[in-house]
Amino acid sequence: MLLSSGSPWIPLQAQQWYSVRTPGFVWYATLYVGPIPIVRARDMYRSGVGHMLIKVASMVTVADAKGKEVDHGEMVRYLSEMMWFP
């Protein structure tokens, strides 16, 4: 993950699941410093609704994005990744 221009890349572990019957996806990611999980993120789209949530130490919310613009952005992400579906 690249946090800002000019900063080094930071490795993270991520998993993503898709659904086609109810169009949607869920993406979970964890950023570690050594063996300690420092940041957890969830990005999702389901039934036309998008939501991105990022927390530090699983307790402090640093991003909680919802609303019409997020819904549209998550839909575009879903549609652009559909080409990878079997």
C-alpha positions in Angstrom: 0.0 0.0 0.0 1.3 3.5 -0.9 0.1 5.9 1.8 1.4 9.1 0.1 3.5 10.2 -2.9 7.2 9.7 -2.2 6.7 7.4 0.7 7.8 3.7 0.6 5.4 0.9 -0.2 4.1 -0.8 2.9 3.2 -4.6 2.7 -0.2 -5.7 3.8 -2.3 -8.9 3.9 -5.6 -8.7 2.1 -8.5 -11.0 1.0 -11.4 -10.2 -1.2 -14.7 -12.0 -1.9 -17.2 -11.3 -4.7 -20.9 -12.1 -5.1 -22.8 -12.1 -8.4 -26.3 -13.1 -7.3 -26.4 -10.0 -5.1 -23.8 -7.8 -6.8 -21.1 -7.0 -4.3 -17.6 -7.6 -2.8 -15.9 -7.4 0.6 -12.2 -6.6 0.8 -10.3 -7.0 4.1 -6.8 -5.8 4.7 -4.4 -5.8 7.7 -1.2 -3.7 7.8 1.4 -5.1 10.2 4.4 -3.6 11.8 6.4 -6.8 12.6 3.9 -9.4 13.9 1.6 -6.7 15.3 -1.6 -5.7 13.3 -1.6 -2.0 13.3 -4.3 -1.0 10.8 -7.3 -2.9 9.6 -9.4 -1.9 6.7 -12.7 -3.1 5.1 -14.0 -1.9 1.7 -17.3 -3.2 0.6 -20.2 -2.9 -1.9 -23.5 -4.7 -1.5 -26.9 -4.1 -3.1 -25.9 -0.7 -4.4 -24.3 0.5 -1.1 -20.6 1.1 -0.6 -18.7 1.5 2.7 -15.1 1.9 3.6 -13.9 1.6 7.2 -10.3 1.9 8.4 -9.3 1.6 12.0 -6.0 1.8 13.9 -5.5 -1.0 16.5 -9.0 -2.1 15.7 -10.3 0.7 17.9 -9.6 4.2 16.5 -11.5 5.0 13.3 -9.5 7.0 10.8 -11.9 6.6 7.9 -15.6 5.8 7.7 -16.7 6.7 4.2 -20.4 6.2 3.2 -22.8 8.0 1.0 -23.8 8.5 -2.7 -20.3 9.2 -3.9 -18.9 6.1 -2.1 -21.7 4.0 -3.5 -20.9 5.1 -7.0 -17.1 4.6 -6.6 -17.6 1.1 -5.1 -20.0 0.2 -8.0 -17.3 1.3 -10.5 -14.7 -0.8 -8.7 -17.1 -3.8 -8.8 -17.9 -3.3 -12.5 -14.2 -2.9 -13.4 -13.2 -6.1 -11.7 -16.1 -8.2 -13.1 -13.9 -9.2 -16.1 -11.9 -11.4 -13.7 -15.0 -13.5 -12.8 -15.1 -17.0 -14.1 
